[in-house]
């Protein structure tokens, strides 16, 4: 079926997908050496758990997740650990490709906690862009009721065809991966959103869905084909297009009962659960006019970009730049020695004629074109002025952080103003300010909590002194009971305050991790850990007080 809903704005840049989506999906040659960055996901870098000279197999854990939002890292070739630094681990291959897999799990009968543990120990993260750890995302049901799981198969950015090829070759596996996530988040409905420029993937999904109807899948799946328009693959835009729901400003899809995953992530989830295969490879689109053999490859993580492009027939003399990701939201690589990571979905080896440098910026002519194409209905022109003036109050009023940095405004700007660059710089500055403010607020909270604890302890001491004096004067036990009641009320208040602090710290950590995957979360995770420790102490004190109260009231 097609969608009757729509989002504002959007553009129609040249798709340029034909060069890569016509070739067969193949496996890239096994690299002789891999470099595995410790930061391939949102949150904290992983911590190495191997030493120099260790012999590893494909799937061996080489770095463990650090903190709440992080992800394990696995060896992607068999061989010997050759280098360990603060940023990466290098493995020299032995050419044997020996594997170490996890045990098979039957997801339909497995407990939720077992499935969540499997996602965590397999290093699964979102393969669509941000790299948010999937085991954390799957726990969203603990805070939100999810009514729909959206499979985001729009893949609206030019050049990229990795999801297209994934769906052509693995439609059954992607749908089964979706059933696993639907089980974890309790979603009673799955909907696939896919653009109409992927006819072969649509046909493959339709065939599989017809087959599923005869085999009665646990959760029903609906396929919705939408018109090709950039950026329909943005979560907010796709949710609006499919379900006519508006994600609130500053909110997440879960706030409206929706969870989104892309096909590559769902395939990786199934492979981890069914086959015991951690995330050691992914499908990467290789394209651009500077390579002779464009297409999509299964690539081991840690493979050199230069080596990969050379295998695809790279023409060094015609190469102008290599962009990781798409031309709208991707970023140019400063060096071809960069390794492929969990977040590498596309490599564009472009010539100067294909993706020329933008013309020099000229003053804004107030044409309003940027506003007409904004998919979030913002006012890009005003945001541009306030960003350069560092007027953070106005930026907040005009909802800077609702900007998805799609680049549609920059694309249509006749003055060639790098609007998205302005927005990114402003966001980074404001995020730093927020983190500093959160630190100060948390320090204040800890001080107040300590003062309250000291006051309560002093009150307890005073109560004990009064109790002893009362016993000496043979006062009635009712006064002591009254004193205990007052003390119990104070402990309840302290427990409620500690619980609220944990919720606030969790929400702050999740928001910052989603907004800026590269932002350091050390301080925020420390704040959450301290709040959780305070909550445990408050729960223990309250339980002990209740037990004492109960024993005193018993005859």
N, C-alpha and C positions, 0 to 999 in steps of 0.2 A: 504494500500500500504506500501511498505518498502522504506527506505531511500537509495539513491545512493551516499550520501555524507558521510564524516567521519572526525573525529578529531584524532590527533596523540596520541600515548601512550595508557594508560589504563591498567587495570589488571583484573584478574578473581578470586577474593577471594571466598572462600566457601560462598554460598548464605545464607544458614541456615534460610530460610524463611518458611520451611514446618511446623515447630512446631506451628507457629502462624496463618498461612493462611488456615489451615484446619478446624479450629474451627469457629463456628458461631459468628457473631457480636452480642454482648449483652450489656446491660446497667449495669454499676457497681452500687452496692447499694448506696443509698443516704447517704452521710457522715453526721455524727452528728455535725461535726465542720469543718470549712474550714479556712485556712490561705491564704490570698490573698496578694502576694507581689505587691508593687506599681510599680515595674519595671518588666514588662512582655513583653517588646517591645523595639524596637530601640528608641534612643533619651532620653528624660527626663522622670523621674518617674512621675506617676500621683499624684495629690494632694488630700488628703482625703476631702470629703465634708459631712461626717457624724460625729456624736459625740457618745461617749460612751452611751450605753443604747438605741440607736435608733433602732426601729423595722423596718426591711427591708423585702422585698419580693424578689423572684428570678427575676432578671432583674433590680432591683433598682440600680441607680448609687451610688456608694460608694466613688469613687475618679474620679476627672475630669482631663483631659489631661492638661499638663503644657507645654506651649511653642508651637512652630510650629510643631515639630516632637515628638509626644507623643500619648497616647491613653487612653480613658475612661476605667474605671474598674467597673464591676457590681457585685452585690451579686449573688452568685451561689446556695445558699440555702436560704430559708426563716427563719428568726429568729431575734436574737438581736446582735448588735455590741458589742463585748466583750472586744476588745483591739484595740488600734490605736497606732502605733509607727512610727518612721521615715522610716521604711522599709516595713511595712505590716499592714493589717487590718484583725482581727479575727472575725468571725461570729459564734455564738452558735446557732445551728439549733433548730427549734421547731417541726420538723418532719411533718409539714403540706404541704410543697412544694407549697406554694401560689405564683402565678406569677404576674408580672407587665410587660405587653408587650407594645410595641409601635404600633401605628395604621398601618394597612396594606397600602402598597404602590403599585400601578400598575406601574411597572417599564417601561412599553412600552409607557405610556402617561405622566409619571412624568418628571418634568424638571430636567436637569443635577444637578443643585444646590441642589434640594431636595434629590436626590440620594446620592450625596456626603455628605450631612448633615447626612443622615441616616447611612452611613458607619462610619462616625465619632462618632455619638452618640451611636452606637452599639459596639464600641470598637474593630472593626475588624482589625486584623493584619495578616501578612503573616504567615501561619501555617507550612511552609516548613522548617523554620530554623531561619532566621534573625529577623522575627517579625516586619518588616517595616510596619507602619500604612497604611492600604489600601486606606484611603481617600486621603492621600498624593500621593501615587503611582498612583491613578486614575487621578490625575491632570497633569500627565506627558504630556498630549496633549497640555497643555498651552505652552510648550517649544519644543516639538518634534511632528512630524507627524508620527503616528503609522499605519503601514500597516498590521501587523500580531499580533494576540494574541495567545501566545503559552500556552497550558495547559500542564504543566510539570508533567506527570504521570510516569516518568521513574522509580522513587523510586529505585535507583541503589544500595544504601547502604545495606550491609548484614543485616539480621534479620528483618528490618522494613517492615511492610505490611499494615500500616494504610491507605495509598492511594489506595492500591489494594482493600481492603475491602470497602472503600468509593465508589469506582467505581462499584464494584459488586452490592452494595445495593442502590446507589443513582445516577445512570448514568444520568437520566433525570434532576435531580436537579443540578448536576455539570454543565451540558451543558447549563441550563437556567441561572445559575450564570455567566457563560462565556458570554452569550448574554448581560447581564447587563453591564459587564466590557467593552465588545466590543462597546456598545452604548456610554459609558462614554469616551472612548479613541478614538472613531471614527475608529476602526479597521474594514476593510471590509473583513477580512479573519481570521478564527480560525483554528488552527492546534493542534492536540493532539499528543504528543510524548510519547509512552509507550513501555517498554521493552517486549520482547517476552516470558518472564517467568511469565506472568500474563494472561494466556489464558481465564480464566473466566471473568476477567475485560474487556478484549478485546471483548469477545463475547457479554457482556452486552452493551458495547458502540456501537458495530455494530448494534445490534437490535434497540437501541434507535435512531441511525443515520438514519436507514431505515425508522423508524416511522417519524422522523423529515422531511425527504424528501417529504413525502406525505402531511405534514402540513406546509411546506415552512417556515423554520426559517428565521428571519431577516438577519442573517449573516451566510454564508455557513461554514460548519465544515468539516475538513479533518482529518482522522485518519491515523497516520503513525506508524507502528510497527518497532522498531529498535532492533538490536541484543543486548543481555544482556552483558554489560561490564561496569565496574566501572571506572571513574565516569561520565557516560553518563547523569546523572541528573543535573550536573552543568549547569548553565544557558548558559555560553559561549559554552560548549561542545554540549548541546542539540540544540542550535541555529545553530551551524555549521552543525550538523548532519541532521537537518530538512530542513534548508534553504540555506546552504552553504554561510552563512554570518559570517564575522569575527568581533566580538566586538573589537573596538580599544583598545590598551593598555591604562589603566587608565580610560576607558570609561564604559558606562552602555549599556544594551540591547536597551534602547530607542535611543541611538546614531545611531543605524542601523534600527530604525523603528519597534522595537519588544518590546512587553511587555509580561512578564511571570508570571503565577500564578499556584499554585498547586491545586489539586482537593479539598482538605480540606478547603482552603480559599474560593473557589468559592461556595462550599456548604454553608459555613457560611454566605457569602454575600447574597445568595438567602434567607436563613432563616431570615436574618435581614430585608430584603426588603419585602418579601412576608408575613412572619409570625410575623414581629415585634419582633423577638427574638434576643437579643444581644448575644455576644459571652460569654456564661457561661459554655460551655462544649466542649470537643473535643474527637476524636477517638485516643486512645493510644494503641500501641502494647505492650503487656506484654509477655515476652519470656525469654529464658535462661534455662539452665539445672537445676537451683536451684528452679524452680517452677513446680508444678504438673499440673496446668491447664493453659497453655499458650493460647493466643488468643488476640483478639482486643476488647476493651471495650469503650463505651461512658462514659467518666469520667467527673464529675463536677470539674471545676478548683478550686484549693485550697485543694483538697483531699490529705491526707497524702500518700506519696509513700509507707511507711511501711504498712499502712492499706490496700492499694490497692494490694500490693504483697502478703500479708497474705491471702487476699480473693482468690488469685490465687493459694494458696497452697505452700507458701514459705517454703523452708527447711533451717532454719537458720544455722544448722550445716554444710551444704554443700555449703553455700554462701561464695564466695570469694570477689566479688565486684558487685555493681550495676552501670551500665553505662546508663546515660541519653542520648538518641540519638543512633547512630550506633557505631560499634566498630572502624570504621575508623575516624570519625569526632566528635564523641560524647565525653563526659567527665565523669569520675567516680564521683559518689556522695560521699561527705564526711560524710553525715548523711542521714539515711532513714527517718528522720523527715521532710525532704524537701517536700514542696507541689508540686502538679502537676500545671503547668502554661500553658499559651497559647503556649509556645514553646516546650512543652513535647510531642514529637511524639512517643517515644519508651523508654521502660525501660527493660534493659537486666539484669536479675539476674543470673550472671554467676558463675560457679564453677571454681576452680583453674585449672582443666584439660581442661576446655572449653576455657578459655581466660587466659593462664598463663602469668606471668610477663615476659617482654622481657629480653633476655640475656644481659650481661654487654656489654657496647660499646667497640669497638676496633677501631684502626686507619683505616682511609679510604684507600682502596686498589686501588682506581681509576679504578674500573671495568666498570663504565659507565652505570650500570643497571638503576640507578635513572633517567638518562637522557632519556633512551629508553621508560620509562613508563610515563613520565610527560605529562599530557593531554594538557598543555599549551605550550609545546615545549620550556621550560626553560632549564637552566643548573644548576640543583640542587647541584651538587658537588661544583661549584664555589660559588653559593649562600651560601652554608654551610661555606666555608672558610671565605668569606667576612662578613658574619653575626657574626661569632665568633671574627673576627678581628675588628668589628664595623666600617668597611670601607663603610660608607653610600654612598659615590660617586659611588663606584663599584656596590653596591646593586641597586642603581637607574639605572645604565647603563645596569644591567642584569635583570631589570624589576621585582624586588622583589614583588611589589604589584599586579602583575598579578597572583601570586601564589594563588590558591583557597584553599590551605591547605587540600587537599583531602587525603594526607597520602600515596599515591601510592609509592612515592620515599622511604619513611621509610619502607614500607611493603616489598620491594624487596631488601633492603640494606643488603648485607651479613655481614657487620660490625655492624649491629644493631644500627646505629647512629640515634638518634631522630631528624631527619632533620627538621620536621615540627615545633618542639619546638624551634629550632634555628630561623626559619623564623618568628614565632609568636613574639618571644622576640624582634627581630630586628624591626618588624613592629610597635610594641608598642612604642619602643624608638623613631622611626622616626616620628610617629604620634604626640607624645608629642612635638617634636622639631617643627613640622609644625604648631601646634596650637600656640606655643610661638611665632613663626615667624609671624603668622597671626595676633596675638595680637599686635606685634610691628608695623607691616605694617598698621594695622587699626588705631593705635594711631597716626602714622605719617600722615595718610590720614585725620584724624579728625583735626589734627593741621593745615595741609595745607588748609583744607576746611574752618576752622575758620579764618585763615589769609586772605584767599580770600574774605570771607564774610566781614571782617573788612575793607579790602581795598575797596570793592564795596560800603560799607556804607559810607566810607570817600569820595569816588568819588561822591556818590549821594549828600552828604552834599555840596561838592565843586560845583557841578552842580547847586544846588539850590542857593548858594551864587552868582554864576556867573549870574544866571537867574535874581536874584533880581537887581544886578548891571546893567545888560543889560536893564532891564525895566526902571531903573532910568535914564540910558543914552539914553533911547528910541531906543534901537537897534532893528533890525528886528527880527521877530519870527523865521526866518529860522535857525538862530544860535541855538535857543532853541530846535528846532526840530532835528537838527543835534546832539545836546547833548543827546536828548532822544533816538535817534537811537543807539548811541554808548552804552548807558546804557542798552538798550534792548538786544543788542548783548552779553553783558557780562552776563546777566541773562540767555540767551539761553545756553551759555557755562557752567554756573554753573549747570543748569538743566540737561544737558547731562552728566556732571561728576557725579552728584548725582544718575542718572539712571544707569550709568555703575557700580557704587559702590553697588547698590542693587543687580544687576545681579551677580556680583562677590561674594557677601556675600551669596546669595542663592546657587550658585554652590559649594562654599566651604562647606557650611552646609550639602548639599545633599551628597557630596562625603564622608565626614567624617562619616556621619550617616550610609551610606552603607558599608563603609570599616570596621567600628568597632562599632557594635550596642551597646556595653557597654560603649563607650567613652562618657564622660560628654560633653554636648553641650551648657552649660550655656553661656560661653564667645561668642561662635559663634552666638547663637541666640540673644544675646545682641547686637552684632555687626550688625546683620541683622535688628533688630528693630531700632537701631540708624540710619542706612542707609535709612530705609524706612521713618523715621521721617524727615531726611534731604531732602529726595526727595519730600515729601509733602510740606515742607516749600518752596523749590525751585519752585514747580509747582504753589503754591499760589502767590509767588512774580512775577513769569513770567506772570501769568494770569492778575494780577493787572496792571503790566507795559503795557501789550498789550491793556488793557481796556483804560488806560490813553492815550496811543498813538493814539488809535482809536478816542477817544473823542476830542483830539487836532486837528486831521486831518479833523474831520467833520466840514462842513461850519456852 
